[in-house]
Amino acid sequence: MRREFNMTTGKIWPVLLTFTLPLLLENLLQLLYYTTDSIIVGQYVGMSALAAISATTHICGMLVRFFNGTAAGAGVVISRSFGAGDRERLRESVSTTIMLTLIACVILTFTGVFSSRWLLEHISTPPDVLRDADIYLKIYFGGISGLLFYNIGGAILRAMGDTQRPLIFLIICSVMNIILDLIFVNIFHWGIAGAAIATITAQALSAILVMLAVAKSTGAFKSLRINFTLAREILRIGLPFGIQMAVVAFSNVFVQGYINVFGTACIAGWGVYIRLDQYMMLPIQSMGQAVTVFTGQNLGAGKNERAVSGTWTALFMMLGISSFIALMLCVFAPSLSSLFSPESGVIEYGTLFIRMCTPVAVITCFNQILSGYLRGDGDSRMPMIITLCTHVFFRQIYLFVIKRVIPDNVYVIGFGYPAGWILCAFIMTIYYFIHQRRR
């Protein structure tokens, strides 16, 4: 049975939702990996262990997001080949992508394992958190190949419109991760190391399953090699987005450093906010990924107006959905924070950050959807520049200045995220219209 999904025909909003919903569930289940780690460690090990996982969040994301952003270039090339009906180019694109992933696995494993403690020390991680955070990071990066191969395999299948099989595989592995977390942490008492081992074991299984599906659908494994012409095209489109995501995550590491000076309870509360806020961000990001594939397929088929219409349909849908999610998170913020830890300080800080930042996060719909269109059209350089300027340079300048103007105030430090989102949405929207006029 053919699972590929052609997005060049049919009414736009059902096509987008049909593609996005399995992708959203997949992303939510992947996020459940890390949420489960945080909840089980916070409840059964303690606040310091929860703070240790929180301290590693942006470091884990920094290198992984670079890879995932670069993989978006592969998704564009593959989706265009699929939209044009060029099966030979499709097979060669997949083969090249898999070989590039293998190289990335080697680089990221060694980089992550050997730099973990240095990074933690340079973001002012408190001594009572440092040891556990270092253990978690070393194990996580030691098994990162499973995550990378699952993500690239899922990206390959999604570029052909297949969001069902990556979702099924992730459901299986998410259940496995929860079971292993409970066994390793609550029964074997392996602490934070048990949570990390459970995560990389589940990720390894998901990678095996998705790669078997890719092999069956494309036949790329019959002659794995790098087509350097396609590799240059993949990197031309993907590297700017990868650099954008990595630098933004690297900037977030320094934001974490500003938060760390407020103590263990604040670190843990910030981690709770980051975990819960992602449940709002993921629908927006998932629709942005859908818009990239939708745009790539339709432009590949010569349907320019349909690509533009799909972008605005996606934007208005997500403004409504994300507003509802933000409202629910704000209303139930104390109860949701208490799931991670019974400590009153953690609940207080978690609630504070959720109610301060989440309502403003609705505006990131403009950032994700419009940049998704631009990447699908092969323009990933300007979205990268806009995002770096607003999420990195502006945010770091804001934090540097505000720390000196209003010292020791966690409210103004936490608002560094929303300030960057607002500026990015304004500039991204202006550039989108400039791009359309040029086109």
C-alpha positions as CSV (number, residue, x, y, z in Angstrom):
1,M,0.0,0.0,0.0
2,R,1.3,3.5,-0.9
3,R,1.6,5.7,2.1
4,E,3.0,8.7,0.3
5,F,0.8,11.8,0.5
6,N,0.5,14.1,-2.5
7,M,-0.2,17.6,-1.3
8,T,-0.6,19.2,-4.7
9,T,-4.3,18.4,-5.0
10,G,-7.4,18.7,-2.8
11,K,-8.9,21.3,-0.5
12,I,-6.0,23.0,1.4
13,W,-7.0,23.0,5.1
14,P,-7.9,19.3,5.2
15,V,-4.7,18.4,3.3
16,L,-2.6,20.4,5.9
17,L,-4.4,18.9,8.9
18,T,-4.2,15.4,7.5
19,F,-0.5,15.8,7.1
20,T,0.1,17.8,10.4
21,L,-1.9,15.7,12.9
22,P,0.2,12.6,12.7
23,L,3.4,14.8,12.6
24,L,2.1,16.7,15.7
25,L,1.4,13.5,17.6
26,E,4.9,12.2,16.6
27,N,6.5,15.4,18.0
28,L,4.4,15.3,21.1
29,L,5.4,11.7,21.8
30,Q,9.1,12.6,21.2
31,L,8.7,15.4,23.7
32,L,7.1,12.9,26.1
33,Y,10.5,11.1,26.3
34,Y,12.0,14.1,28.0
35,T,8.9,15.1,30.0
36,T,8.7,11.5,31.4
37,D,12.4,11.8,32.5
38,S,11.7,15.1,34.3
39,I,8.5,13.9,36.0
40,I,9.9,10.6,37.2
41,V,13.2,12.0,38.3
42,G,11.5,15.0,40.0
43,Q,9.1,12.7,41.9
44,Y,11.4,9.8,42.8
45,V,14.9,11.3,43.0
46,G,14.4,14.9,44.0
47,M,14.6,18.6,43.2
48,S,18.4,18.6,42.5
49,A,18.1,15.8,40.0
50,L,15.2,17.6,38.3
51,A,17.3,20.8,38.2
52,A,20.1,18.7,36.7
53,I,17.9,17.6,33.8
54,S,16.6,21.2,33.4
55,A,20.2,22.5,33.2
56,T,21.0,20.1,30.3
57,T,17.9,20.9,28.2
58,H,19.4,23.6,26.0
59,I,22.8,21.9,25.7
60,C,21.1,18.7,24.4
61,G,19.1,20.9,22.0
62,M,22.0,22.9,20.7
63,L,23.8,20.1,18.8
64,V,20.7,18.1,18.0
65,R,18.9,21.1,16.5
66,F,21.8,21.9,14.3
67,F,21.5,18.4,12.8
68,N,17.7,18.6,12.6
69,G,17.8,22.0,10.9
70,T,20.3,20.8,8.4
71,A,18.1,17.8,7.8
72,A,15.3,20.2,6.7
73,G,17.4,20.7,3.5
74,A,17.1,17.0,2.8
75,G,13.4,17.3,3.3
76,V,13.1,20.1,0.7
77,V,15.1,18.2,-1.9
78,I,13.2,15.0,-1.3
79,S,9.8,16.6,-1.3
80,R,10.6,18.4,-4.6
81,S,11.8,15.1,-6.2
82,F,8.6,13.4,-5.0
83,G,6.4,16.3,-6.2
84,A,8.0,16.2,-9.6
85,G,7.6,12.4,-9.8
86,D,11.4,11.8,-10.2
87,R,12.0,8.5,-8.4
88,E,15.6,8.1,-9.4
89,R,16.5,11.6,-7.9
90,L,14.4,10.7,-4.9
91,R,16.4,7.5,-4.3
92,E,19.7,9.3,-4.7
93,S,18.6,12.1,-2.3
94,V,17.7,9.6,0.4
95,S,20.9,7.7,0.0
96,T,23.0,10.9,0.2
97,T,21.0,12.0,3.3
98,I,21.6,8.7,5.1
99,M,25.4,8.9,4.5
100,L,25.5,12.5,5.7
101,T,23.6,11.4,8.9
102,L,26.2,8.7,9.6
103,I,29.0,11.3,9.5
104,A,26.9,13.6,11.7
105,C,26.5,10.8,14.3
106,V,30.2,10.4,14.7
107,I,30.8,14.1,15.1
108,L,28.0,14.8,17.5
109,T,28.7,11.8,19.7
110,F,32.3,12.8,20.4
111,T,31.6,16.5,20.6
112,G,28.8,16.0,23.1
113,V,30.6,13.5,25.3
114,F,33.8,15.4,25.6
115,S,32.4,18.9,26.0
116,S,29.5,18.3,28.4
117,R,31.2,19.2,31.7
118,W,33.0,22.2,30.2
119,L,29.6,23.6,28.9
120,L,27.9,23.0,32.3
121,E,30.7,24.8,34.1
122,H,30.5,27.8,31.8
123,I,26.8,28.4,32.4
124,S,27.2,28.7,36.2
125,T,25.7,25.3,37.0
126,P,25.5,25.0,40.8
127,P,27.8,22.4,42.4
128,D,24.8,20.3,43.8
129,V,23.5,20.0,40.2
130,L,26.8,19.7,38.2
131,R,27.6,16.0,38.8
132,D,24.2,14.6,37.9
133,A,23.9,17.0,34.9
134,D,27.2,15.8,33.5
135,I,26.2,12.1,33.9
136,Y,23.0,12.7,32.1
137,L,24.6,14.6,29.2
138,K,27.4,12.0,28.7
139,I,25.0,9.1,28.5
140,Y,22.6,11.1,26.3
141,F,25.3,12.0,23.7
142,G,26.8,8.5,23.9
143,G,23.5,7.2,22.5
144,I,22.6,10.1,20.3
145,S,22.8,8.1,17.0
146,G,19.4,6.6,17.7
147,L,17.8,10.0,17.9
148,L,19.5,11.3,14.8
149,F,18.6,8.3,12.6
150,Y,15.0,8.3,13.8
151,N,14.7,12.0,13.1
152,I,16.2,11.8,9.6
153,G,14.2,8.7,8.8
154,G,11.0,10.4,9.9
155,A,12.0,13.5,7.8
156,I,12.5,11.3,4.7
157,L,9.1,9.6,5.1
158,R,7.3,12.9,5.8
159,A,8.9,14.5,2.7
160,M,7.0,11.9,0.7
161,G,3.8,12.7,2.7
162,D,4.0,9.6,5.0
163,T,3.4,10.7,8.6
164,Q,1.7,7.5,9.7
165,R,4.6,5.1,10.1
166,P,6.9,7.5,12.1
167,L,4.0,8.1,14.5
168,I,3.3,4.3,15.0
169,F,7.0,3.7,15.7
170,L,7.2,6.5,18.1
171,I,4.1,5.3,20.0
172,I,5.8,2.0,20.5
173,C,9.0,3.5,21.7
174,S,7.4,6.1,24.0
175,V,5.6,3.4,25.9
176,M,8.9,1.5,26.1
177,N,10.6,4.7,27.4
178,I,8.0,5.2,30.2
179,I,8.3,1.5,31.3
180,L,12.1,1.6,31.3
181,D,12.1,4.9,33.2
182,L,10.0,3.4,36.0
183,I,12.2,0.3,36.1
184,F,15.6,2.0,36.0
185,V,14.7,4.9,38.3
186,N,12.1,3.6,40.7
187,I,13.0,-0.1,40.9
188,F,16.7,-0.3,40.2
189,H,17.4,3.2,41.8
190,W,19.8,4.2,39.1
191,G,18.8,7.8,39.5
192,I,19.4,10.3,36.7
193,A,21.6,7.8,34.8
194,G,18.6,5.4,34.6
195,A,16.5,8.1,33.0
196,A,19.2,8.8,30.4
197,I,19.7,5.0,29.6
198,A,15.9,4.5,29.2
199,T,15.7,7.4,26.7
200,I,18.6,6.3,24.5
201,T,17.4,2.7,24.5
202,A,13.9,3.7,23.3
203,Q,15.4,6.0,20.7
204,A,17.6,3.2,19.3
205,L,14.6,1.0,18.8
206,S,12.7,3.8,17.0
207,A,15.7,4.4,14.7
208,I,15.8,0.7,13.7
209,L,12.1,0.7,12.9
210,V,12.1,3.9,10.8
211,M,15.2,3.0,8.9
212,L,13.6,-0.3,7.9
213,A,10.6,1.6,6.6
214,V,12.8,4.0,4.6
215,A,14.7,1.0,3.1
216,K,11.4,-0.6,2.0
217,S,9.9,2.6,0.6
218,T,12.9,4.0,-1.4
219,G,15.3,1.2,-2.0
220,A,18.1,3.6,-1.1
221,F,20.0,1.1,1.0
222,K,20.8,-1.0,-2.1
223,S,23.6,1.4,-3.1
224,L,24.4,3.8,-0.3
225,R,26.7,6.6,-1.5
226,I,27.0,10.3,-1.5
227,N,25.9,12.2,-4.6
228,F,27.9,15.4,-4.1
229,T,25.7,17.5,-6.3
230,L,22.6,16.6,-4.2
231,A,24.7,16.9,-1.0
232,R,25.6,20.5,-1.9
233,E,21.9,21.2,-2.6
234,I,20.9,19.7,0.7
235,L,23.6,21.6,2.6
236,R,22.8,24.8,0.7
237,I,19.2,24.7,1.9
238,G,19.7,23.0,5.3
239,L,22.9,24.5,6.7
240,P,21.5,28.0,7.2
241,F,18.5,26.5,9.1
242,G,20.8,24.2,11.0
243,I,23.1,27.1,12.0
244,Q,20.1,29.1,12.9
245,M,18.7,26.5,15.2
246,A,22.1,25.6,16.8
247,V,23.0,29.3,17.5
248,V,19.5,30.0,18.9
249,A,19.9,26.9,21.2
250,F,23.4,28.1,22.1
251,S,22.0,31.5,23.0
252,N,19.4,29.7,25.2
253,V,22.3,28.0,27.0
254,F,23.4,31.5,28.1
255,V,19.9,32.4,29.1
256,Q,20.0,29.3,31.3
257,G,23.2,30.7,32.7
258,Y,21.3,33.9,33.8
259,I,18.6,31.7,35.4
260,N,21.1,29.4,37.2
261,V,22.3,32.2,39.5
262,F,18.8,32.3,41.2
263,G,19.3,28.8,42.7
264,T,18.2,25.2,42.4
265,A,14.4,25.9,42.8
266,C,14.5,28.5,40.1
267,I,16.4,26.2,37.7
268,A,13.9,23.4,38.3
269,G,11.0,25.8,37.8
270,W,12.4,27.2,34.6
271,G,12.8,23.6,33.4
272,V,9.2,22.9,34.2
273,Y,8.2,26.0,32.1
274,I,10.4,24.9,29.2
275,R,8.9,21.4,29.2
276,L,5.3,22.6,29.3
277,D,5.8,25.5,26.9
278,Q,7.0,23.0,24.3
279,Y,3.5,21.4,24.3
280,M,2.3,24.8,22.9
281,M,5.2,25.3,20.6
282,L,5.1,21.8,19.0
283,P,1.7,22.3,17.1
284,I,3.1,25.6,15.7
285,Q,6.4,23.9,14.7
286,S,4.6,20.9,13.3
287,M,2.5,23.1,11.1
288,G,5.6,25.0,10.0
289,Q,7.2,21.7,8.9
290,A,4.0,20.8,7.1
291,V,4.1,24.2,5.3
292,T,7.7,23.5,4.2
293,V,6.7,20.1,2.6
294,F,3.4,21.6,1.2
295,T,5.3,24.5,-0.4
296,G,8.1,22.2,-1.7
297,Q,5.6,19.8,-3.4
298,N,3.5,22.5,-4.8
299,L,6.3,24.6,-6.2
300,G,7.8,21.5,-7.6
301,A,4.6,20.9,-9.4
302,G,4.4,24.5,-10.6
303,K,1.4,25.5,-8.3
304,N,2.7,28.8,-6.9
305,E,-0.7,30.2,-5.8
306,R,-1.6,27.1,-4.0
307,A,1.6,27.2,-2.0
308,V,0.9,30.8,-0.9
309,S,-2.8,30.0,0.0
310,G,-1.6,27.1,2.1
311,T,0.7,29.3,4.0
312,W,-2.0,31.7,5.1
313,T,-4.5,29.0,5.8
314,A,-1.9,27.4,8.1
315,L,-1.2,30.7,9.8
316,F,-4.8,31.5,10.8
317,M,-5.5,27.9,12.0
318,M,-2.5,28.0,14.3
319,L,-3.2,31.4,15.7
320,G,-6.6,30.1,17.0
321,I,-5.2,26.7,18.2
322,S,-2.2,28.2,20.0
323,S,-4.3,30.8,21.7
324,F,-6.5,28.1,23.2
325,I,-3.5,26.1,24.4
326,A,-1.9,29.2,26.0
327,L,-5.1,29.9,27.9
328,M,-5.2,26.3,29.3
329,L,-1.5,26.4,30.3
330,C,-2.0,29.7,32.2
331,V,-5.1,28.5,34.0
332,F,-3.7,25.2,35.1
333,A,-0.1,26.3,35.6
334,P,0.2,25.4,39.3
335,S,-1.3,22.0,38.9
336,L,0.8,21.2,35.9
337,S,4.0,22.4,37.7
338,S,3.2,20.1,40.7
339,L,3.4,17.1,38.4
340,F,7.1,17.6,38.2
341,S,7.9,18.3,41.8
342,P,6.0,18.6,45.1
343,E,8.4,21.4,46.2
344,S,6.6,24.7,46.7
345,G,9.5,26.7,45.2
346,V,9.5,24.7,42.0
347,I,5.8,25.1,41.6
348,E,6.0,28.9,42.3
349,Y,8.7,29.5,39.7
350,G,7.1,27.2,37.2
351,T,3.8,29.0,37.4
352,L,5.5,32.4,37.2
353,F,7.4,31.6,34.0
354,I,4.4,29.9,32.3
355,R,2.0,32.8,32.9
356,M,4.6,35.4,32.0
357,C,5.9,33.9,28.7
358,T,3.2,31.5,27.3
359,P,0.6,34.1,26.2
360,V,3.2,35.9,24.1
361,A,4.4,32.7,22.5
362,V,1.2,32.8,20.3
363,I,3.1,35.3,18.1
364,T,5.6,32.7,17.1
365,C,3.0,31.4,14.6
366,F,4.3,34.1,12.3
367,N,7.9,33.0,12.8
368,Q,7.3,29.3,12.2
369,I,4.7,29.4,9.4
370,L,6.2,32.1,7.2
371,S,9.8,30.7,7.6
372,G,8.3,27.3,6.7
373,Y,7.1,28.7,3.4
374,L,10.4,30.4,2.7
375,R,12.4,27.2,3.3
376,G,10.0,25.3,1.1
377,D,10.8,27.9,-1.6
378,G,14.5,27.2,-1.1
379,D,15.2,30.5,0.8
380,S,16.6,29.5,4.2
381,R,19.3,32.2,4.5
382,M,17.1,35.2,5.4
383,P,15.0,33.3,7.9
384,M,18.3,32.3,9.5
385,I,19.6,35.8,9.6
386,I,16.3,37.2,11.0
387,T,16.1,34.5,13.7
388,L,19.8,34.9,14.7
389,C,19.4,38.7,15.0
390,T,16.3,38.6,17.1
391,H,16.7,35.3,19.1
392,V,20.4,35.6,19.7
393,F,21.9,39.0,19.3
394,F,18.9,41.1,20.4
395,R,18.1,38.7,23.3
396,Q,21.7,38.7,24.6
397,I,21.9,42.4,24.4
398,Y,18.6,42.7,26.2
399,L,19.8,40.3,29.0
400,F,23.2,42.0,29.3
401,V,21.6,45.4,29.7
402,I,18.6,44.5,31.8
403,K,20.8,42.5,34.2
404,R,22.7,45.7,35.0
405,V,19.8,48.1,34.9
406,I,17.5,45.9,37.1
407,P,19.8,43.4,38.9
408,D,18.6,40.3,40.7
409,N,15.1,40.4,39.1
410,V,14.0,37.0,37.7
411,Y,10.9,38.6,36.0
412,V,12.9,40.7,33.5
413,I,15.4,37.9,32.9
414,G,12.5,35.5,32.0
415,F,11.0,38.1,29.6
416,G,14.0,37.8,27.4
417,Y,12.2,35.0,25.4
418,P,9.0,36.9,24.6
419,A,11.0,40.1,23.7
420,G,12.9,38.1,21.0
421,W,9.7,36.5,19.7
422,I,7.9,39.8,19.2
423,L,10.7,41.4,17.2
424,C,11.2,38.2,15.1
425,A,7.5,38.1,14.1
426,F,7.6,41.7,13.0
427,I,10.7,41.4,10.8
428,M,9.8,38.0,9.4
429,T,6.4,39.2,8.3
430,I,7.9,42.2,6.5
431,Y,10.5,40.0,4.8
432,Y,7.8,37.5,3.7
433,F,6.1,40.2,1.7
434,I,9.4,41.4,0.2
435,H,10.1,37.8,-0.9
436,Q,6.7,37.5,-2.5
437,R,7.1,40.8,-4.4
438,R,10.4,39.6,-5.8
439,R,9.0,36.3,-6.7
